[in-house]
């Protein structure tokens, strides 16, 4: 609030997730295409790295991360592979991690599997979903009447959070459905001018293949007189 002297704004654009710069910078450790230290920190001043997650987290917590943030099948088997290797030596590099999970990597679908695995570790390390949950309402509150927030997500976990928070801000009433009138006093903050998320078109996919999974959702702030 109050950054650069502004208390309210007419628009916010949130482009979530990892940038191409992150993926393409080998030493940042975000991509399984390169061998590099297990890093994955968005903020390089942060104390913990991806190596800390795979080496120090208890097996049960790894299972939860792989299940909830990677939506991976048999997360217990993946965590078990990591546990067996790290008992003998720490996993320090991307190649160490790939080698550790090789026994459970689906043949012919290794890229998809590794993408989900890396996504899960990265989300946990950087607390990406918590940051999104804790900041989206504040972004909406910053908008002037008629202002819009546009959020681009790149996987279902992010999109689900954005969709839910937008819906809650549009219909915040917590009264039981059988109440004839609202008594909770919660008023809508705005509305979604488009009901379905906007996906990239054929032209954009042609020159930007990384946009394939992108979804754009929009929320428009209403004034107090409209609420």
C-alpha positions as semicolon CSV with decimal commas, in nm:
position;residue;x (nm);y (nm);z (nm)
1;X;0,000;0,000;0,000
2;X;0,115;0,347;-0,082
3;X;0,402;0,223;-0,299
4;X;0,529;0,505;-0,525
5;X;0,273;0,734;-0,363
6;X;-0,038;0,553;-0,491
7;X;-0,310;0,431;-0,256
8;X;-0,540;0,299;-0,531
9;X;-0,484;0,186;-0,890
10;X;-0,694;0,131;-1,201
11;X;-0,536;-0,198;-1,298
12;X;-0,324;-0,487;-1,175
13;X;-0,160;-0,754;-1,392
14;X;-0,033;-1,063;-1,212
15;X;0,169;-1,304;-1,426
16;X;0,221;-1,598;-1,193
17;X;0,481;-1,871;-1,175
18;X;0,830;-1,901;-1,312
19;X;0,955;-1,681;-1,596
20;X;1,137;-1,804;-1,905
21;X;1,447;-1,636;-1,762
22;X;1,428;-1,862;-1,458
23;X;1,386;-2,175;-1,668
24;X;1,661;-2,085;-1,912
25;X;1,923;-1,977;-1,658
26;X;2,102;-2,304;-1,590
27;X;2,248;-2,218;-1,249
28;X;1,907;-2,128;-1,102
29;X;1,813;-2,498;-1,108
30;X;1,450;-2,459;-1,217
31;X;1,468;-2,682;-1,525
32;X;1,540;-3,054;-1,551
33;X;1,687;-2,989;-1,898
34;X;2,019;-2,881;-1,744
35;X;2,234;-3,024;-1,472
36;X;2,291;-2,768;-1,199
37;X;2,274;-2,737;-0,820
38;X;1,930;-2,805;-0,670
39;X;1,836;-2,443;-0,609
40;X;1,493;-2,324;-0,740
41;X;1,484;-2,017;-0,512
42;X;1,285;-1,724;-0,651
43;X;1,460;-1,504;-0,396
44;X;1,827;-1,596;-0,403
45;X;1,873;-1,441;-0,059
46;X;1,640;-1,704;0,089
47;X;1,804;-1,949;0,326
48;X;1,645;-2,274;0,203
49;X;1,697;-2,426;-0,142
50;X;1,546;-2,722;-0,326
51;X;1,833;-2,933;-0,193
52;X;1,709;-2,866;0,160
53;X;1,360;-2,982;0,064
54;X;1,467;-3,315;-0,087
55;X;1,736;-3,388;0,173
56;X;1,586;-3,261;0,498
57;X;1,208;-3,295;0,474
58;X;1,065;-3,602;0,641
59;X;0,921;-3,863;0,405
60;X;0,561;-3,792;0,500
61;X;0,598;-3,425;0,414
62;X;0,754;-3,511;0,077
63;X;0,457;-3,737;0,004
64;X;0,218;-3,450;0,077
65;X;0,414;-3,209;-0,144
66;X;0,425;-3,449;-0,439
67;X;0,055;-3,530;-0,399
68;X;-0,081;-3,179;-0,341
69;X;0,154;-2,960;-0,542
70;X;0,258;-3,198;-0,820
71;X;-0,063;-3,403;-0,840
72;X;0,163;-3,702;-0,901
73;X;0,056;-4,065;-0,895
74;X;0,207;-4,284;-0,621
75;X;0,378;-3,998;-0,434
76;X;0,482;-4,241;-0,159
77;X;0,694;-4,435;-0,409
78;X;0,865;-4,116;-0,528
79;X;0,941;-4,009;-0,171
80;X;1,065;-4,361;-0,096
81;X;1,315;-4,345;-0,382
82;X;1,451;-4,015;-0,254
83;X;1,468;-4,148;0,102
84;X;1,672;-4,451;-0,004
85;X;1,930;-4,244;-0,191
86;X;1,968;-3,969;0,067
87;X;2,045;-4,224;0,338
88;X;2,369;-4,292;0,153
89;X;2,453;-3,947;0,016
90;X;2,286;-3,606;-0,013
91;X;2,115;-3,511;-0,339
92;X;2,305;-3,200;-0,448
93;X;2,226;-3,162;-0,818
94;X;1,944;-3,196;-1,064
95;X;2,103;-3,510;-1,206
96;X;2,113;-3,654;-0,853
97;X;1,737;-3,602;-0,819
98;X;1,656;-3,738;-1,165
99;X;1,868;-4,045;-1,096
100;X;1,704;-4,098;-0,756
101;X;1,350;-4,106;-0,900
102;X;1,445;-4,301;-1,213
103;X;1,288;-4,627;-1,079
104;X;0,942;-4,463;-1,069
105;X;0,974;-4,236;-1,374
106;X;0,716;-4,349;-1,635
107;X;0,879;-4,467;-1,953
108;X;0,788;-4,239;-2,243
109;X;0,639;-3,976;-2,012
110;X;0,951;-3,869;-1,828
111;X;0,927;-3,501;-1,923
112;X;0,572;-3,466;-1,792
113;X;0,661;-3,654;-1,474
114;X;0,972;-3,446;-1,405
115;X;0,787;-3,122;-1,480
116;X;0,530;-3,208;-1,212
117;X;0,800;-3,318;-0,968
118;X;0,998;-2,996;-1,011
119;X;0,677;-2,793;-0,988
120;X;0,591;-2,953;-0,655
121;X;0,933;-2,884;-0,503
122;X;0,941;-2,529;-0,638
123;X;0,594;-2,443;-0,506
124;X;0,679;-2,573;-0,160
125;X;1,015;-2,400;-0,148
126;X;0,886;-2,060;-0,256
127;X;0,543;-2,091;-0,087
128;X;0,389;-1,979;-0,414
129;X;0,030;-2,077;-0,339
130;X;0,035;-1,922;0,007
131;X;0,170;-1,596;-0,135
132;X;-0,110;-1,597;-0,393
133;X;-0,380;-1,669;-0,134
134;X;-0,249;-1,399;0,099
135;X;-0,210;-1,125;-0,163
136;X;-0,501;-1,154;-0,407
137;X;-0,761;-0,996;-0,177
138;X;-0,522;-0,706;-0,111
139;X;-0,478;-0,655;-0,485
140;X;-0,856;-0,638;-0,529
141;X;-0,881;-0,385;-0,245
142;X;-0,626;-0,163;-0,421
143;X;-0,851;-0,119;-0,724
144;X;-1,049;0,195;-0,794
145;X;-1,416;0,146;-0,891
146;X;-1,413;0,012;-1,245
147;X;-1,052;-0,102;-1,208
148;X;-0,958;-0,452;-1,310
149;X;-0,716;-0,718;-1,196
150;X;-0,596;-0,964;-1,459
151;X;-0,428;-1,284;-1,340
152;X;-0,244;-1,528;-1,567
153;X;-0,200;-1,877;-1,422
154;X;-0,006;-2,170;-1,562
155;X;-0,137;-2,471;-1,374
156;X;-0,462;-2,589;-1,217
157;X;-0,354;-2,525;-0,857
158;X;-0,305;-2,152;-0,920
159;X;-0,616;-2,124;-1,136
160;X;-0,833;-2,292;-0,872
161;X;-0,722;-2,041;-0,609
162;X;-0,783;-1,740;-0,837
163;X;-1,125;-1,871;-0,942
164;X;-1,229;-1,931;-0,579
165;X;-1,111;-1,591;-0,451
166;X;-1,276;-1,406;-0,740
167;X;-1,600;-1,596;-0,674
168;X;-1,586;-1,520;-0,300
169;X;-1,535;-1,149;-0,369
170;X;-1,828;-1,152;-0,608
171;X;-2,059;-1,346;-0,374
172;X;-1,925;-1,301;-0,018
173;X;-2,254;-1,366;0,163
174;X;-2,217;-1,639;0,428
175;X;-2,585;-1,657;0,526
176;X;-2,756;-1,999;0,510
177;X;-2,930;-2,057;0,177
178;X;-3,272;-2,069;0,343
179;X;-3,242;-1,712;0,479
180;X;-3,485;-1,482;0,293
181;X;-3,248;-1,184;0,315
182;X;-2,877;-1,136;0,381
183;X;-2,795;-1,055;0,742
184;X;-2,416;-1,112;0,739
185;X;-2,358;-0,767;0,589
186;X;-2,088;-0,881;0,348
187;X;-2,109;-0,691;0,021
188;X;-1,972;-0,786;-0,322
189;X;-1,650;-0,611;-0,418
190;X;-1,691;-0,666;-0,789
191;X;-1,764;-0,912;-1,064
192;X;-1,590;-1,121;-1,324
193;X;-1,671;-0,966;-1,664
194;X;-1,578;-1,295;-1,833
195;X;-1,709;-1,622;-1,694
196;X;-1,454;-1,854;-1,851
197;X;-1,078;-1,800;-1,849
198;X;-0,915;-1,678;-2,169
199;X;-0,670;-1,925;-2,325
200;X;-0,397;-1,844;-2,578
201;X;-0,500;-1,855;-2,941
202;X;-0,336;-2,042;-3,227
203;X;-0,124;-1,742;-3,327
204;X;0,024;-1,700;-2,981
205;X;0,087;-2,073;-2,945
206;X;0,278;-2,064;-3,270
207;X;0,544;-1,825;-3,141
208;X;0,516;-1,890;-2,767
209;X;0,474;-2,260;-2,695
210;X;0,519;-2,203;-2,321
211;X;0,183;-2,023;-2,316
212;X;-0,001;-2,351;-2,383
213;X;-0,124;-2,397;-2,026
214;X;-0,187;-2,027;-1,955
215;X;-0,529;-1,906;-1,840
216;X;-0,631;-1,543;-1,792
217;X;-0,901;-1,452;-1,540
218;X;-1,033;-1,098;-1,485
219;X;-1,208;-0,931;-1,191
220;X;-1,360;-0,582;-1,205
221;X;-1,406;-0,370;-0,892
222;X;-1,745;-0,207;-0,836
223;X;-1,812;0,113;-0,646
224;X;-1,984;0,126;-0,309
225;X;-2,296;0,264;-0,472
226;X;-2,325;-0,049;-0,684
227;X;-2,271;-0,287;-0,392
